[in-house]
Amino acid sequence: MKLSQFRFDLPEELIATHPSKNRDESRLLVVNRKTGGIEHKSFKDIIDYFDDKDVFVFNDTKVFPARLYGNKEKTGATIEVFLLRELNEEFHLWDVLVDPARKIRIGNKLYFGDDDSMVAEVIDNTTSRGRTLRFLYDGPSEEFRKALYALGETPIPKYLNRGEEPEDKDRYQTIFAKNEGAVVAPAAGLHFSRELMKRLEIKGVHFAYITLHSGLGNYRDIDVEDLTKHKMDSEQLLITQEATEIVNKAKDESRRVCAVGTSVMRAVETIVSTDGYLKTNQGWTNKFIFPPYDFGIADSMVTNFHLPQSTLLMMTAAFGGYDRIMDIYEIAVKEKYKFGTYGDAMLII
């Protein structure tokens, strides 16, 4: 497959800049892979497609306030610092992106907060935009992290073209977020409300939770036409014994297993055994899924409508079928479905 095969015209006004009023009231486009049929529904109608002992697999990663604004020493220039991951807890080392990158060199100091209470020193250049920062802080790690996060903003996507608003603190986070470490929210999970989860539970649907800390690297532009040459950034994952037991029991009983989001699909496909079962794992994945691909765990999937030429669209096309998904995206544009993290959803069954 080629990068250009995933290009389509997306009017800017179809990119959702804010979440729907209620989590479970986004629109839902349902795609049946066997019949080729599609239905236009409300997200809360997803309950009608699942029965007793079917399983939803959720990503319980928690987004932390990763976007900070600091000032460069001497010049006072404003620098955006995007925290990617902690490299060393004891020495407060962080892998970050800086913008504008050209202004930052090894040895530069950055000051954060109205009173410059937090100071960081650039100690390494890892990529053209990436840096390693050492935060100069005396005190326990938990105290440092609390102080650092107090300075941060919710890392809503850049393509929303706006700053953080009060609603983002709550809505750019799933209701089941638990394990902190993501800088990108698992968008498909944002549609699930407490009421909907309760209704699914009453119906007998089971929930399995895995953790994949979504990073920025997998949302960067692909710069090669031949997709086999694209390398994904690694992301940390955790699949527990409890999750594997729930999923594998459902498979043994021929129940439906639904991956909620591309991050879940990526995680379970990383750890699937040769005989089609989920295994426990604590490690990293850099798996890149694009058509054609044989899936081993999930037989259904919830996902948002993704931006052109994104790895997320490629995975969706691998699961739903390239021609079918690209045709459906044309329909979604005509029907004015909303795209992106805060957009509408698709259920592929």
C-alpha positions as CSV (number, residue, x, y, z in Angstrom):
1,M,0.0,0.0,0.0
2,K,1.1,3.6,-0.7
3,L,0.6,6.7,1.4
4,S,-1.2,8.5,-1.4
5,Q,-3.9,5.8,-1.3
6,F,-5.1,7.2,2.0
7,R,-5.6,10.8,0.8
8,F,-9.1,12.2,0.7
9,D,-10.6,15.7,0.8
10,L,-11.7,16.6,4.3
11,P,-13.3,20.1,4.7
12,E,-11.9,21.9,7.7
13,E,-15.3,22.5,9.1
14,L,-15.8,18.7,9.6
15,I,-12.9,18.5,12.1
16,A,-14.6,18.6,15.5
17,T,-13.0,21.3,17.7
18,H,-15.1,20.6,20.8
19,P,-16.7,17.4,22.2
20,S,-20.4,16.7,21.8
21,K,-22.6,17.9,24.7
22,N,-22.9,14.4,26.1
23,R,-20.3,11.7,25.6
24,D,-22.7,9.0,24.3
25,E,-24.6,11.3,22.0
26,S,-22.0,11.6,19.2
27,R,-23.2,10.1,15.9
28,L,-22.3,6.5,15.1
29,L,-21.9,5.0,11.7
30,V,-22.3,1.2,11.8
31,V,-20.6,-0.9,9.2
32,N,-21.4,-4.6,8.6
33,R,-18.4,-6.3,7.0
34,K,-20.4,-9.3,5.9
35,T,-23.4,-7.6,4.2
36,G,-21.6,-4.3,3.3
37,G,-24.6,-2.5,4.8
38,I,-24.3,0.7,6.8
39,E,-26.6,2.4,9.4
40,H,-26.6,5.9,10.9
41,K,-27.1,5.8,14.6
42,S,-26.5,7.6,17.9
43,F,-23.5,6.3,19.9
44,K,-25.7,5.1,22.7
45,D,-27.3,2.7,20.2
46,I,-24.1,0.7,20.3
47,I,-25.7,-1.4,23.0
48,D,-28.1,-2.9,20.4
49,Y,-25.2,-4.7,18.6
50,F,-23.8,-6.6,21.7
51,D,-25.2,-9.4,23.8
52,D,-24.6,-11.2,27.1
53,K,-21.0,-12.2,27.6
54,D,-19.7,-10.3,24.6
55,V,-16.5,-8.3,25.5
56,F,-15.4,-4.7,25.1
57,V,-11.6,-4.2,25.4
58,F,-10.8,-0.7,26.7
59,N,-7.6,1.3,27.0
60,D,-7.4,2.6,30.6
61,T,-4.4,4.9,30.0
62,K,-4.6,8.3,31.6
63,V,-3.5,11.5,29.9
64,F,-1.3,13.8,31.9
65,P,-1.0,17.6,31.5
66,A,1.9,17.4,29.1
67,R,2.0,20.9,27.4
68,L,4.0,23.5,29.3
69,Y,5.1,27.0,28.3
70,G,8.4,28.3,29.6
71,N,10.8,31.2,29.0
72,K,14.3,30.9,27.8
73,E,17.1,32.4,30.0
74,K,18.4,35.8,29.0
75,T,16.1,36.4,26.0
76,G,12.8,35.5,27.8
77,A,11.5,33.9,24.5
78,T,8.4,31.8,25.1
79,I,9.1,28.1,24.4
80,E,6.5,25.4,24.2
81,V,7.6,22.2,25.9
82,F,5.7,19.0,25.3
83,L,6.5,16.3,27.9
84,L,6.7,12.9,26.2
85,R,7.9,10.5,28.8
86,E,9.9,10.4,32.0
87,L,13.4,8.9,31.4
88,N,14.7,9.0,35.0
89,E,12.6,9.6,38.1
90,E,15.5,10.2,40.5
91,F,17.2,12.9,38.3
92,H,13.9,14.3,36.9
93,L,15.0,13.6,33.3
94,W,12.3,14.0,30.6
95,D,12.1,13.3,26.9
96,V,10.3,16.4,25.4
97,L,9.5,18.2,22.2
98,V,10.3,21.9,22.1
99,D,8.9,24.6,19.8
100,P,10.5,26.6,18.3
101,A,13.3,24.0,18.2
102,R,15.8,26.2,16.5
103,K,16.1,28.5,19.6
104,I,17.0,25.7,22.0
105,R,20.6,24.4,22.5
106,I,22.3,22.1,25.0
107,G,23.0,24.0,28.1
108,N,20.1,26.4,27.8
109,K,17.9,26.9,30.9
110,L,14.1,27.3,30.7
111,Y,12.0,28.8,33.5
112,F,8.4,27.8,34.2
113,G,5.6,29.4,36.2
114,D,4.8,33.0,37.0
115,D,7.5,33.1,39.6
116,D,10.0,31.0,37.6
117,S,9.7,28.4,40.4
118,M,10.5,25.5,38.0
119,V,13.8,25.4,36.1
120,A,15.0,23.0,33.5
121,E,18.3,22.6,31.7
122,V,18.7,21.1,28.2
123,I,21.2,18.3,28.5
124,D,20.7,16.5,25.1
125,N,19.4,16.9,21.6
126,T,17.8,13.6,20.6
127,T,16.1,14.6,17.3
128,S,15.6,17.8,15.3
129,R,12.7,18.9,17.7
130,G,13.3,16.5,20.6
131,R,15.4,17.3,23.7
132,T,16.2,15.8,27.0
133,L,15.5,18.1,29.9
134,R,16.7,17.9,33.5
135,F,14.4,19.6,35.9
136,L,16.3,21.2,38.7
137,Y,14.2,20.4,41.7
138,D,15.1,19.4,45.3
139,G,12.4,17.3,46.9
140,P,10.6,14.0,46.6
141,S,9.6,12.7,43.2
142,E,5.9,12.8,44.0
143,E,6.2,16.4,45.0
144,F,8.1,17.3,41.9
145,R,5.6,15.5,39.6
146,K,2.7,17.3,41.3
147,A,4.4,20.7,40.9
148,L,5.3,19.9,37.2
149,Y,1.8,18.9,36.3
150,A,0.3,22.0,38.0
151,L,2.1,24.0,35.4
152,G,0.9,21.9,32.5
153,E,-2.1,22.1,30.2
154,T,-4.2,19.3,28.7
155,P,-2.4,18.2,25.5
156,I,-5.3,18.6,23.1
157,P,-4.3,18.0,19.5
158,K,-2.6,20.9,17.6
159,Y,-5.1,20.5,14.7
160,L,-7.9,21.8,16.9
161,N,-6.2,25.2,16.5
162,R,-7.2,26.4,19.9
163,G,-5.9,26.5,23.5
164,E,-7.0,24.5,26.4
165,E,-10.5,25.2,27.7
166,P,-12.1,24.1,31.0
167,E,-14.1,21.2,29.4
168,D,-10.9,19.6,28.1
169,K,-9.7,18.6,31.6
170,D,-12.7,16.2,31.8
171,R,-13.5,15.4,28.2
172,Y,-10.0,14.7,26.9
173,Q,-10.0,11.8,29.3
174,T,-12.0,8.6,29.4
175,I,-14.2,7.9,32.4
176,F,-12.2,4.7,33.1
177,A,-8.7,6.4,32.8
178,K,-6.5,4.9,35.5
179,N,-2.9,4.3,34.5
180,E,-1.1,7.6,33.9
181,G,1.3,7.9,31.0
182,A,-0.4,9.0,27.7
183,V,-0.1,12.3,25.9
184,V,-2.8,11.4,23.4
185,A,-6.3,10.3,24.6
186,P,-7.7,7.0,23.3
187,A,-10.5,8.8,21.3
188,A,-12.9,5.9,20.8
189,G,-13.2,5.5,24.5
190,L,-14.2,9.1,25.0
191,H,-17.7,8.2,23.8
192,F,-18.5,5.9,26.7
193,S,-20.5,7.5,29.5
194,R,-21.2,6.1,32.9
195,E,-24.8,5.6,32.0
196,L,-23.9,3.6,28.8
197,M,-21.4,1.5,30.7
198,K,-24.0,0.7,33.3
199,R,-26.6,-0.3,30.6
200,L,-24.0,-2.5,28.9
201,E,-23.1,-4.1,32.3
202,I,-26.8,-4.8,33.0
203,K,-27.1,-6.4,29.6
204,G,-24.3,-8.8,30.6
205,V,-21.5,-7.3,28.4
206,H,-18.0,-7.8,30.0
207,F,-15.2,-5.3,30.1
208,A,-11.5,-6.0,29.8
209,Y,-8.9,-3.2,30.4
210,I,-5.5,-3.1,28.8
211,T,-3.0,-0.1,29.0
212,L,-1.2,1.4,26.0
213,H,0.3,4.8,26.6
214,S,-0.3,6.6,23.4
215,G,2.5,9.0,22.3
216,L,2.8,11.8,19.8
217,G,5.2,9.9,17.5
218,N,2.5,7.8,15.9
219,Y,0.5,10.9,14.9
220,R,3.3,12.6,13.1
221,D,3.2,12.9,9.3
222,I,4.4,9.8,7.3
223,D,7.2,10.9,5.0
224,V,7.5,7.8,2.8
225,E,5.3,6.8,0.0
226,D,6.0,3.1,0.5
227,L,4.3,2.2,3.8
228,T,6.5,-0.8,4.4
229,K,9.4,1.7,5.0
230,H,7.5,3.7,7.7
231,K,8.7,3.1,11.3
232,M,6.3,3.6,14.2
233,D,7.5,5.0,17.5
234,S,7.4,2.6,20.5
235,E,4.6,2.9,23.0
236,Q,4.5,1.2,26.5
237,L,1.8,-1.4,27.0
238,L,0.5,-3.6,29.8
239,I,-1.8,-6.6,29.3
240,T,-2.8,-8.2,32.6
241,Q,-3.8,-11.8,33.4
242,E,-7.3,-10.6,34.2
243,A,-7.7,-9.0,30.7
244,T,-6.4,-12.1,28.9
245,E,-8.8,-14.4,30.8
246,I,-11.8,-12.3,30.0
247,V,-10.9,-12.1,26.3
248,N,-9.8,-15.7,25.8
249,K,-13.0,-17.0,27.6
250,A,-15.1,-14.9,25.2
251,K,-13.2,-16.4,22.2
252,D,-13.6,-19.9,23.5
253,E,-17.4,-19.3,23.8
254,S,-17.5,-17.6,20.3
255,R,-18.6,-14.3,21.8
256,R,-18.0,-11.0,20.2
257,V,-14.7,-9.3,21.1
258,C,-14.8,-5.5,20.4
259,A,-11.6,-3.5,20.4
260,V,-12.4,0.1,21.5
261,G,-10.0,2.2,19.5
262,T,-6.9,1.7,17.4
263,S,-4.7,1.7,20.5
264,V,-6.4,-1.3,21.8
265,M,-6.3,-3.1,18.4
266,R,-2.6,-2.3,18.2
267,A,-1.9,-3.6,21.7
268,V,-3.8,-6.9,21.3
269,E,-2.4,-7.6,17.9
270,T,1.1,-7.2,19.3
271,I,0.5,-9.9,21.9
272,V,-1.7,-12.3,20.0
273,S,-0.4,-15.9,20.1
274,T,-0.2,-18.1,17.0
275,D,-3.4,-19.9,18.0
276,G,-5.3,-16.7,18.3
277,Y,-5.3,-16.0,22.0
278,L,-4.3,-13.0,24.0
279,K,-1.2,-13.2,26.2
280,T,-0.1,-11.2,29.2
281,N,2.6,-8.7,28.5
282,Q,4.4,-5.8,30.0
283,G,6.7,-4.0,27.5
284,W,6.6,-1.9,24.3
285,T,5.1,-2.1,20.9
286,N,6.0,-0.4,17.6
287,K,3.6,-2.4,15.5
288,F,2.3,-0.7,12.3
289,I,-0.9,-2.2,10.9
290,F,-2.0,-1.4,7.4
291,P,-3.8,-3.3,4.6
292,P,-3.7,-6.2,4.0
293,Y,-3.6,-7.6,7.5
294,D,-5.1,-10.7,9.3
295,F,-6.5,-9.8,12.7
296,G,-6.3,-12.5,15.4
297,I,-8.2,-11.2,18.5
298,A,-11.1,-8.7,17.9
299,D,-14.0,-9.3,15.5
300,S,-15.4,-5.8,15.9
301,M,-14.0,-2.4,16.4
302,V,-15.0,1.1,17.6
303,T,-13.0,3.9,16.1
304,N,-13.3,7.6,15.3
305,F,-13.1,9.2,11.9
306,H,-9.5,9.9,11.3
307,L,-7.6,12.5,9.3
308,P,-6.2,11.8,5.8
309,Q,-3.0,9.8,5.5
310,S,-2.9,8.9,9.2
311,T,-1.7,5.6,10.6
312,L,-5.1,5.4,12.4
313,L,-7.0,5.5,9.1
314,M,-4.6,2.8,7.7
315,M,-5.4,0.4,10.6
316,T,-9.1,1.1,10.2
317,A,-8.9,0.3,6.5
318,A,-7.0,-2.9,7.3
319,F,-9.8,-4.1,9.6
320,G,-12.8,-2.9,7.6
321,G,-11.3,-3.5,4.1
322,Y,-9.6,-0.8,2.2
323,D,-12.1,-0.2,-0.6
324,R,-15.1,-0.3,1.8
325,I,-13.6,2.1,4.4
326,M,-12.5,4.6,1.8
327,D,-16.0,4.5,0.3
328,I,-17.5,5.0,3.7
329,Y,-15.3,7.9,4.4
330,E,-16.7,9.6,1.3
331,I,-20.2,9.0,2.7
332,A,-19.1,10.3,6.1
333,V,-17.9,13.5,4.5
334,K,-21.1,13.9,2.5
335,E,-23.2,13.2,5.6
336,K,-21.1,15.7,7.6
337,Y,-19.8,13.4,10.2
338,K,-17.3,15.0,12.5
339,F,-13.7,13.9,12.3
340,G,-10.8,13.7,14.8
341,T,-10.4,13.1,18.5
342,Y,-13.6,15.0,19.5
343,G,-15.5,13.7,16.4
344,D,-18.1,11.0,15.7
345,A,-17.5,7.3,15.8
346,M,-17.8,4.2,13.6
347,L,-18.6,0.6,14.7
348,I,-17.2,-2.1,12.4
349,I,-18.9,-5.5,12.9
